[in-house]
Amino acid sequence: MIRVNENEVPWRDGMTVQDCLDAMGYDFVHITVTVDDVFVESIRYRTTRVPDGADVRAIHLYHGG
Amino acid sequence: MAQMIDITINGKPVQVIQGSFLLGAVRSAGFDVPTLCHHKDLTPNGTCRLCLSEIELKGRKRLVTACNYPVREPLCVSTTAEPVVKHRKMLAQMYLGRWPNVPAIQNIAEQCGVTDGSRFKSELTEENPKACILCGHCTRACEEFTLERVLDFAGRGIKRHLTMAFGEPDSHCIGCTSCAYVCPTGAISVVDALNNPKDPVKIRNAGMRVNAEMATLDQSQCRMRDVGTANIVDVMNRYDLLPVHNYRFGSHEEAFKIDSKVLKSRFAQGAADGCWLGCSMACAKTVDHFELQTGPYKGHKVCVDGPEYETAAASSNMGCFDADFLFEFNFYCDTYGVDTISVGTCMAFVMEAFEAGVITEKHTGGLKLPFGACDEVLEILHQMARGEGFGVDVGKGIRWLKNKWAKEYGADADYLRDIGMELKGLEYSEYVSKESLAQQGGYALATKGPQHDEAWLIFMDMVNKQLPTFEDKAEALYYFPLWRTWFGLNGLCKLIWNDVVPADNSKKHKPQDAAKIPDHVRGYFEFFEGMTGTALDETRMLEQSARVYNFQRCISRMLGFGTRKDDIPPYRSMGPVTVEEYESRAERYDAQLKDQVGVDPTGKNTAEKVRLLRAFREGQYQKLVDVVYKRRGWTSNGVPKIERLKELGIDLPEIVEMVKNDQE
């Protein structure tokens, strides 16, 4: 199990950052991702593996209006 | 999602983003290539030819200009091959021959090992050290930063020169100074005399950074130039935040009919359109030659100014998923001088009341008003403008309608209060706030009523979970309303703060800090300082706004409002009012009952679950209000404390008089 923005998401072997975003339905353009407090560049979402138990933060940078 | 490509540069293996330009990869790999026409914020055009590099692709070698060569497949690159060096040296000799005293040219010559420009010295040689070297930065900045083409080249070959149209000053030039900002020689300089700013260069530099971001980043970010604020119709629908059927739901299967793709296909110019000439964001949009189907201008082809997000979302709130309706609604609201948000939210309330049987055709003058009744919405809009029929009542807003229907029709006042999305007499703007306690406060605690431009905290709170405690939410409800008030105080547009984001924002700042977009906040402060000569930081900015914000609250109190009861929102903004609403997101709400409320929903009927969830959420909201008031320096009834007014230096007798009877 991993946590994405405090939500529990089932972990599977080979899971990437992009898989996490897909699982949460996060497709907004201004998202800052960290895995266990380490920043991940957007170009590496598909290649960065997420370990079991990881704390993934996907911060949406938008304030509306 | 970008893919990485493996290439070698001078024998060094490098990974680059597919489609990115070769020059960036060369420099990232640590190799230096001279350039003259290249500028990091402008579209590369390869005219100076100095960045020539040799590539080997599928066994064939050729020279390309690195600045505008997109890497699409694996290749070998040499920036030091003999033909490259020879070619580059020749160019440097030619440049130095023509502009021997321009420092930028001298630097290029030095990089290329050229010290003597006499080989190409001629009658064209310009001795001026600030001569125009025809790099084209200025012409591209004019077009790409501010979407104008005031500057361009004229003449061919050796007669090529920079000019405005017909060699005369062009009235389209607004003096934005983009051209001077990017000029590498000083050939273009700026006389900053307008408005007597304290430090014109500081202002220019702050503004130019935004212009450059718009030119380079907007296409891959919010597409403000392309579709304006309507870009978020799709986003809000996907995140369950688009108001549908009077805020009952947050998405709809027909939302695609009014989404950004549809709107873009109808936007007229296919170009950006600003509120003012020279705005680099230029997010205003129009639909030209739109033939009206109703009202006094029926049959006329008109220009529709919009629609923006709020108007499109007002349409979904009414269940009107029809682009032609949306344009006509937008046009007539503008023409009649009524707000699309207030009309849309008010009509959504009327439609729910109609469907619930609170009002019938007897009350509406024979109009049937279920959700999606596009023609009837337009008819009511026309009635409103003519001062006739049911439109007169609707024009008075939700608060007035609630009172009338309860008094005259015997309607359930509590039910109307729950579904009537207004507070302080103002209709809600178009976001679903049910799942964000902080946003419920953002709306309901706003001084002027539930408008979205005081605090939009939905992503921070609901999606990012950045505000887990009441204190976190209260801090956000302290900072952001004051930050946004500051825009209003200074007459500055808010959109360039967060509708384009610096490319390195995520790298430079921790996520929680990144959300404030610190570089842009600093840019506003620099602008303020450049204009006034007074240095500004976050503390001073918050103080400036807090004076006005608290003064406004005191005035509200003087007028008989501005207390806790005025900050309690309709329950529709906090949670599901009806069984149908609850059941539409039953999995979510059941989980919340179990995890947050501590109640097992198993075996309970929906009405009971609605009641339990409501009691919990209303309690949470009251706790939030307590903490927010404390953070703002207000009494538990929401009135500014006199000691807070003293702190802010606004404890004038007239102001103290407004609130002295409310102190604890």
Chai-1 contact restraints between the chains, C-beta under 6 A:
chainA,res_idxA,chainB,res_idxB,connection_type,confidence,min_distance_angstrom,max_distance_angstrom,comment,restraint_id
A,N5,B,N464,contact,1.0,0.0,6.0,A-B,restraint_1
A,N5,B,K465,contact,1.0,0.0,6.0,A-B,restraint_2
A,E6,B,K465,contact,1.0,0.0,6.0,A-B,restraint_3
A,F28,B,V235,contact,1.0,0.0,6.0,A-B,restraint_4
A,V29,B,Q221,contact,1.0,0.0,6.0,A-B,restraint_5
A,H30,B,V501,contact,1.0,0.0,6.0,A-B,restraint_6
A,T32,B,S506,contact,1.0,0.0,6.0,A-B,restraint_7
A,T32,B,P511,contact,1.0,0.0,6.0,A-B,restraint_8
A,T32,B,A514,contact,1.0,0.0,6.0,A-B,restraint_9
A,I43,B,A2,contact,1.0,0.0,6.0,A-B,restraint_10
A,I43,B,I17,contact,1.0,0.0,6.0,A-B,restraint_11
A,R46,B,M1,contact,1.0,0.0,6.0,A-B,restraint_12
A,R57,B,P511,contact,1.0,0.0,6.0,A-B,restraint_13
A,I59,B,N464,contact,1.0,0.0,6.0,A-B,restraint_14
A,I59,B,P511,contact,1.0,0.0,6.0,A-B,restraint_15
A,H60,B,F459,contact,1.0,0.0,6.0,A-B,restraint_16
A,H60,B,V463,contact,1.0,0.0,6.0,A-B,restraint_17
A,H60,B,N464,contact,1.0,0.0,6.0,A-B,restraint_18
A,L61,B,V501,contact,1.0,0.0,6.0,A-B,restraint_19
A,L61,B,A515,contact,1.0,0.0,6.0,A-B,restraint_20
A,Y62,B,F459,contact,1.0,0.0,6.0,A-B,restraint_21
A,H63,B,W456,contact,1.0,0.0,6.0,A-B,restraint_22
A,H63,B,N498,contact,1.0,0.0,6.0,A-B,restraint_23
A,G64,B,H452,contact,1.0,0.0,6.0,A-B,restraint_24
A,G64,B,W456,contact,1.0,0.0,6.0,A-B,restraint_25
A,G65,B,H452,contact,1.0,0.0,6.0,A-B,restraint_26
A,G65,B,D453,contact,1.0,0.0,6.0,A-B,restraint_27
A,G65,B,W456,contact,1.0,0.0,6.0,A-B,restraint_28
